[in-house]
Structures are given as C-alpha cells and as structure tokens.
Amino acid sequence: MTVTLLPRTTDLIRERAGLRIHQLTAPRWRGSQPTGAIVGYLERRGAEVAVMRMTADRRGFFDLGTFDDLDEAFDALRRM
C-alpha cells in the first residue's frame, strides 16, 4: 500500500485579537493565548462547530454552544 501526502491548502494556525487557534486534527482546534495558556477547544461536529471553554477552578471544560462556521466559533471563544 502506498500513502501519498498532499500539500495543505489551509493554515494550521489562525490568530485574531490576541487569541490563537491551532489545528490538532481534522475536526479539532485548540485555542490558546500568546503565552501558551490553553483557553479551550473548537470541534467540528457535522455541519456545526462546538466551542468548549477550559476552566481552571473546575479543571475541565464546559460547552459554550455550537456555531455554523469556524470563524463564528473562534469569535465566541475569544469573547468569553
């Protein structure tokens, strides 16, 4: 079996207003501050993108909701 890797057509990292998201896998992105502190995750679930915010006091995540596209979800994570 031969595996052929194709070049990426999109960036792995997007940055907006002090928050950076980095693509981990095809459906999952990690949101972090420039210092490297993890803020939360974005996850594609079918046609929607779910936003999960990290909390230090609970040591876990809570869902902020689902959005129609990645840019909307990124803005929601950035504002919370």
C-alpha positions in Angstrom: 0.0 0.0 0.0 1.3 3.5 -0.9 0.3 6.6 1.0 0.6 9.9 -0.8 0.6 13.1 1.4 -0.9 16.1 -0.3 0.1 19.7 0.5 -2.1 21.6 2.9 -4.4 24.2 1.4 -5.2 26.0 4.7 -3.0 27.2 7.6 -2.7 25.2 10.8 -2.7 28.3 12.9 -5.1 31.3 12.9 -4.7 34.3 15.1 -7.1 37.1 15.9 -7.1 39.8 18.6 -4.6 38.0 21.0 -6.1 34.5 20.6 -4.6 31.8 18.5 -6.2 28.5 17.3 -4.1 25.7 16.2 -5.5 22.7 14.3 -4.8 19.4 16.1 -6.7 17.0 13.9 -9.2 17.4 11.1 -12.2 18.2 13.4 -10.4 19.7 16.4 -8.7 23.0 17.1 -7.0 24.2 20.3 -7.4 27.9 21.4 -4.6 29.5 23.3 -3.2 32.8 24.4 0.1 34.0 23.0 1.7 32.9 26.3 0.7 29.3 25.5 -2.1 29.1 28.1 -4.9 26.9 26.7 -8.3 28.7 26.6 -10.5 26.0 25.0 -11.2 23.8 22.1 -13.2 24.0 18.9 -14.6 20.8 17.4 -16.4 20.2 14.2 -19.5 18.1 14.7 -21.1 17.5 11.3 -22.0 20.9 9.8 -21.6 22.7 13.2 -18.6 23.7 15.3 -18.8 23.2 19.1 -16.9 25.5 21.5 -15.6 24.1 24.7 -14.1 26.6 27.2 -11.5 25.5 29.8 -12.0 26.4 33.4 -9.2 26.3 36.0 -11.5 26.1 39.0 -13.4 23.0 37.7 -10.3 21.6 35.9 -12.4 20.7 33.0 -14.5 22.1 30.1 -18.0 23.4 29.6 -19.7 23.9 26.3 -20.4 27.4 25.1 -22.6 26.2 22.3 -22.5 25.3 18.6 -22.0 27.6 15.7 -22.4 27.5 11.9 -18.8 28.1 11.0 -15.3 28.1 12.4 -14.9 31.9 12.4 -18.1 32.4 14.4 -16.9 29.7 16.9 -13.5 31.4 17.1 -15.1 34.8 17.9 -17.3 33.2 20.6 -14.2 31.6 22.3 -12.3 34.8 22.0 -15.1 36.9 23.7 -15.7 34.5 26.6 
